Amino acid sequence: MPSAQDPFYVVKEEIQDSIDKLQSTFHQWENTPDAGERSHLSKEVLTGCESIKWQVDELDKAIAVASRDPSWYGIDELEIENRKRWTSSARTQVRTVKKAAEAENGPNKTNHASVNGMHRELMRHPNSHQSDISNNYAAQDSDDFIESESDRQMLLIKRQDEELDELTLSVQRIGGVGLTIHEELLAQEKIIDELGSEMDSTSNRLDFVQKKVGMIMKKASVKGQIMMILGLLALFIFLFILVFFT
């Protein structure tokens, strides 16, 4: 069973809506006694017929392509025949309405009974002979459809190439930004390594000074230790003032 999202049924629904509107306009045309209004409605009917005919022709072309390998599109031969039968019916209805409208504008106008007969013909389904004519029509136009489809595919490929070019430029820009960030991280890592080395060197010198001070403290007397402490304190005060007040 074909999916409700099948493009055929989407287009079919649109065409059916157009046919319903055409039938409504045709009914108004039948029942309007005013000559001016009838002329206006007649032109509107003819315009609608041409539009629907073109849509049905395009749908027939698509059906002709799908009929070459129905399994590829997830349908079977019965579904193909049903679709052909529907387009044939739609074409017959449009042709009947167009014939009536053209007769209204032609030199030999039809009478009301003739119009009613055409209206009844509009509501009938086509026979098998009409279906064969529709199939032959679709086969004749299939080459034109394939050619137009090929042009459309080429246009899509061209657009995809342009989008790929833009994507390539974007990737190149992102790569440049990433390279800049990498270089910045390497520079920061180098600075951190240098700071770590300086801290290790300072720590070693401080340990050495502490050991020397300890040795001197052991060798000196109590008085000497006091003097040394005072001297170190004075040196600390001097360095503190030197660092923070100059």
PyMOL commands that set and color helices and strands:
alter all, ss='L'
color gray80, all
select helices_A, chain A and resi 7-31+35-68+70-73+77-105+112-122+128-219+222-244
alter helices_A, ss='H'
color red, helices_A
deselect
rebuild
show_as cartoon
